[in-house]
Amino acid sequence: MLLCAFAPRPSLEQAFAALHHDPASAAEAQSEIEDAWRTADETGIDILKNRAVAAIDQERFDLAAVLLANVTQLAPSFNEGWVLYGDVLQRQGHFGPARTAFTQALRAEPRDYRAMVKLGELARSQGQTTEALGHFQDALRIHPYLPGLKARLDDIERDAYGREI
């Protein structure tokens, strides 16, 4: 059975709003959001995803990719599956398919700041500075207190536009 299209949970709406309050509220909200994202609506999908995570931890990326391909096929609206799949594909050097997976994560959950950051990192690694800046800025619009991202954005802006004299 395929999962239905993304439907925001009321508590997640509150958590997304809390991302903008202050760093402490944002950290708590981030934890709540990511906990919700990590859990699939179906037990079978969660089992496959957990096996893939274990394979990633063991650096068995080929196995993780196969498991996550199944997760994304069976549950295309499960953004966590897409983010993990993209991460594994990127580690394997499959940058085009990784980009596609991160984009699919954003189709499933347009506020997935993790997928935005991953797309930014991928673009930056390929010398696409303007695209990377856009993805990082998009992520900061969703989560202004995302740990470490403001500093990375400042670094890439310095690289792109040079230092002030």
C-alpha positions in Angstrom: 0.0 0.0 0.0 1.4 3.4 -0.9 1.3 6.2 1.6 -1.1 9.1 1.0 0.3 12.5 0.0 1.9 14.6 2.7 -0.6 16.0 5.1 0.8 18.4 7.8 0.3 17.3 11.4 -1.0 20.0 13.7 1.8 19.6 16.2 4.3 19.9 13.4 2.8 23.2 12.3 3.5 24.5 15.8 7.0 23.1 15.8 7.7 24.8 12.4 6.5 28.1 13.9 8.7 27.6 16.9 11.8 27.3 14.7 11.6 31.1 14.4 11.2 32.0 18.1 14.7 31.7 19.6 17.7 29.2 19.5 16.4 27.2 22.5 12.9 26.9 21.1 14.3 26.1 17.7 16.4 23.3 19.0 13.5 21.7 20.7 11.3 22.2 17.7 14.0 20.7 15.4 14.1 17.6 17.5 10.3 17.2 17.4 10.2 17.7 13.6 13.0 15.4 12.8 11.6 12.7 15.2 8.3 12.9 13.2 10.2 12.8 9.9 12.1 9.7 10.9 9.0 7.6 11.6 7.1 6.2 8.6 3.4 5.7 8.8 3.8 2.0 8.1 5.7 -0.5 10.2 7.1 -2.3 7.1 8.6 0.9 5.8 10.1 1.7 9.1 11.7 -1.8 9.2 13.3 -1.3 5.8 14.5 2.2 6.7 16.0 1.0 10.0 17.8 -1.8 8.1 19.1 0.8 5.7 20.3 3.0 8.6 22.1 0.0 10.1 23.7 -0.6 6.7 24.8 3.0 6.5 26.3 2.8 10.0 28.3 -0.3 8.8 29.3 1.6 5.6 27.5 -1.0 3.5 26.2 1.6 1.0 25.3 -0.8 -1.8 22.9 -2.6 0.6 21.6 0.7 2.0 20.9 2.0 -1.5 18.9 -1.1 -2.4 16.8 -0.9 0.8 16.2 2.8 0.4 15.2 2.4 -3.2 12.5 0.1 -2.0 11.5 2.5 0.7 11.1 5.3 -1.7 9.2 3.2 -4.2 6.8 1.9 -1.6 6.4 5.2 0.3 7.1 8.1 -2.1 5.7 10.6 0.3 8.1 9.6 3.1 10.7 12.4 2.9 13.1 10.7 5.3 13.5 7.8 2.9 14.4 10.3 0.1 16.9 12.2 2.2 18.7 9.0 3.3 18.6 7.7 -0.2 20.2 10.9 -1.5 22.8 10.8 1.1 23.8 7.2 0.2 23.8 8.0 -3.5 26.0 11.1 -2.8 28.5 9.0 -0.8 28.6 6.6 -3.7 29.5 9.4 -6.1 26.1 9.3 -7.9 25.5 13.1 -7.8 22.7 13.4 -10.3 20.6 10.7 -8.7 21.4 12.1 -5.3 20.2 15.6 -6.4 17.0 13.9 -7.7 16.4 12.1 -4.4 16.9 15.4 -2.4 14.4 17.1 -4.7 11.9 14.3 -4.2 12.3 14.8 -0.4 11.3 18.4 -1.0 8.3 17.3 -3.1 7.2 15.1 -0.2 7.9 17.8 2.4 8.6 21.3 1.0 9.9 22.5 4.4 12.6 19.8 4.7 15.5 22.0 5.5 17.8 19.0 5.7 17.2 18.3 2.0 17.8 22.0 1.2 21.1 21.8 3.0 22.1 18.6 1.2 21.3 20.2 -2.1 23.4 23.2 -1.1 26.3 21.0 -0.1 26.0 19.0 -3.4 25.9 22.2 -5.5 28.9 23.7 -3.6 30.9 20.5 -4.1 30.3 20.9 -7.8 31.3 24.5 -7.9 27.8 25.8 -8.3 28.1 28.6 -5.7 25.0 30.6 -6.6 22.8 27.5 -6.5 24.4 26.5 -3.2 23.7 29.9 -1.7 20.1 29.7 -2.8 19.6 26.3 -1.1 21.2 27.4 2.1 19.2 30.6 2.2 16.0 28.6 1.6 16.9 26.3 4.6 17.5 29.4 6.8 14.1 30.8 5.8 12.5 27.6 7.2 14.9 27.2 10.2 16.8 30.4 11.0 18.7 28.8 13.8 19.9 25.7 12.0 23.2 24.9 13.7 26.2 25.9 11.8 24.4 26.9 8.6 24.7 30.6 9.0 28.5 30.3 9.3 28.6 28.1 6.2 26.5 30.6 4.3 28.9 33.4 5.4 31.8 31.3 4.2 30.3 30.6 0.8 29.3 34.2 0.4 32.9 35.3 1.1 34.1 32.7 -1.4 31.6 34.0 -4.0 31.8 37.7 -3.5 35.2 38.2 -1.8 36.1 39.9 1.4 35.3 43.5 2.1 38.3 45.9 2.1 
